[in-house]
Amino acid sequence: MTDIIDGNAVAAEVRTGLADAMDSLADAGATPCLATVLMSDDPASETYVSMKHNDCEEVGIEARDYELDPEAPADELYATIDELNADPSVHGILVQMPLPDHVDEREVLRRVDPAKDVDGFHPENVGRLVAGHPRYKPCTPHGIQKLLASADVDTEGADAVVVGRSNIVGKPMANLLLQKSETGNATVTVCHSRTADLAAKTRAADIVVAAAGVPEMIDGEMLSEGCVVIDVGINRVETDTEKGYELVGDVEYESAKEKAGAITPVPGGVGPMTRAMLLWNTVKAAGDAEGVAVDLP
Ligand SMILES: Nc1nc(=O)c2c([nH]1)NC[C@@H]1CN(c3ccc(C(=O)N[C@@H](CCC(=O)O)C(=O)O)cc3)C=[N+]21
């Protein structure tokens, strides 16, 4: 039987597991606070930010909402970041991506105080992760580590194939799987749009992390019997349903499920974990900033 890895359930466990740390912070008179900054009218971005606010409310994290006109000058965004950096009551800052074209995304990533960079995108935090001493692990790869652990997947010595080389998923995921750690020690191959024979690589993998952003690009034919499939894709595909779209992963679920030993669904797999690990990082940020030792799940 294929194990369907339930991201909603594991994410709920993470949220519940944060209660101890929240209590320690409350004893010290501290409430973790996440500021989200949205500079977009994209309905998907708006949905994601509002989900993050709901999650914060559930665990008792204060969420502050900053919204900027997508046409506003980039300096307004930079000034907002500076203000949040300087505000000691704000522990975490998330600037929702993607940003408008006239905004320099790299400047934004550099500008967020690395101590408040709960996305883990600041160059200092990227460097620390690559060097094996992460401060904040980026939420999606961190969530995937939790999913693998929840399904008792042993990464040590496993052949892991990461499909996609983005800075937010593919690269940090490959690094984490490679690291000398409980959730690492894999032999990692990173594939991308120029990979000569993708199917040959994925067929040789014990673990496939699909994060290319191409709907249903990996099907059962490309997988080996019993492998573990983590589907990071969250693609909105237009349909003539009431919602107008359907979410599909980077994996063709039906055929992949027949081959895989374990697989994450879309929705309800990696997405909820990404949000849960944002809370995790925010609670860690609050503990560090307030000098409170917190026990994280
Ligand atoms: N600075 C920044 N940090 C991010 O972490 C970030 C970002 N920008 N920009 C966009 C991406 C995307 N992302 C998602 C997180 C959770 C779901 C999620 O929870 N998805 C649900 C379904 C959501 C739905 O129904 O639309 C699921 O897969 O079950 C989706 C997408 C975070 N991102």
The ligand as an SDF file (V2000), in Angstrom:
LIG
                    3D

 33 36  0  0  0  0  0  0  0  0999 V2000
    8.3950   35.3790    0.9570 N   0  0  0  0  0  0  0  0  0  0  0  0
    7.6860   34.3240    0.5740 C   0  0  0  0  0  0  0  0  0  0  0  0
    7.6630   33.2220    1.3630 N   0  0  0  0  0  0  0  0  0  0  0  0
    6.9250   32.1340    0.9980 C   0  0  0  0  0  0  0  0  0  0  0  0
    6.9140   31.1190    1.7290 O   0  0  0  0  0  0  0  0  0  0  0  0
    6.1880   32.1740   -0.2200 C   0  0  0  0  0  0  0  0  0  0  0  0
    6.2590   33.3330   -0.9870 C   0  0  0  0  0  0  0  0  0  0  0  0
    7.0230   34.3800   -0.5780 N   0  0  0  0  0  0  0  0  0  0  0  0
    5.6020   33.4130   -2.1510 N   0  0  0  0  0  0  0  0  0  0  0  0
    4.7520   32.3480   -2.6520 C   0  0  0  0  0  0  0  0  0  0  0  0
    5.1550   31.0070   -2.1060 C   0  0  0  0  0  0  0  0  0  0  0  0
    4.0610   29.9870   -2.1560 C   0  0  0  0  0  0  0  0  0  0  0  0
    3.8090   29.6020   -0.7940 N   0  0  0  0  0  0  0  0  0  0  0  0
    2.7980   28.7290   -0.3980 C   0  0  0  0  0  0  0  0  0  0  0  0
    2.6550   28.2950    0.8970 C   0  0  0  0  0  0  0  0  0  0  0  0
    1.6220   27.4620    1.2740 C   0  0  0  0  0  0  0  0  0  0  0  0
    0.6840   27.0530    0.3510 C   0  0  0  0  0  0  0  0  0  0  0  0
   -0.4450   26.1830    0.7760 C   0  0  0  0  0  0  0  0  0  0  0  0
   -0.7360   26.0910    1.9360 O   0  0  0  0  0  0  0  0  0  0  0  0
   -1.1550   25.5140   -0.1530 N   0  0  0  0  0  0  0  0  0  0  0  0
   -2.3080   24.6910    0.1760 C   0  0  0  0  0  0  0  0  0  0  0  0
   -3.4820   25.0100   -0.7340 C   0  0  0  0  0  0  0  0  0  0  0  0
   -3.7140   26.4700   -0.9120 C   0  0  0  0  0  0  0  0  0  0  0  0
   -4.8610   26.7800   -1.8580 C   0  0  0  0  0  0  0  0  0  0  0  0
   -5.9260   26.1930   -1.6720 O   0  0  0  0  0  0  0  0  0  0  0  0
   -4.6540   27.6080   -2.7540 O   0  0  0  0  0  0  0  0  0  0  0  0
   -1.9700   23.2160   -0.0460 C   0  0  0  0  0  0  0  0  0  0  0  0
   -1.0380   22.9300   -0.8170 O   0  0  0  0  0  0  0  0  0  0  0  0
   -2.6480   22.3700    0.5150 O   0  0  0  0  0  0  0  0  0  0  0  0
    0.8130   27.4550   -0.9440 C   0  0  0  0  0  0  0  0  0  0  0  0
    1.8770   28.2910   -1.3170 C   0  0  0  0  0  0  0  0  0  0  0  0
    4.6110   30.3110    0.0210 C   0  0  0  0  0  0  0  0  0  0  0  0
    5.4150   31.1300   -0.6650 N   0  0  0  0  0  0  0  0  0  0  0  0
  1  2  1  0
  2  3  2  0
  2  8  1  0
  3  4  1  0
  4  5  2  0
  4  6  1  0
  6  7  2  0
  6 33  1  0
  7  8  1  0
  7  9  1  0
  9 10  1  0
 10 11  1  0
 11 12  1  0
 11 33  1  0
 12 13  1  0
 13 14  1  0
 13 32  1  0
 14 15  1  0
 14 31  2  0
 15 16  2  0
 16 17  1  0
 17 18  1  0
 17 30  2  0
 18 19  2  0
 18 20  1  0
 20 21  1  0
 21 22  1  0
 21 27  1  0
 22 23  1  0
 23 24  1  0
 24 25  2  0
 24 26  1  0
 27 28  2  0
 27 29  1  0
 30 31  1  0
 32 33  2  0
M  CHG  1  33   1
M  END
$$$$
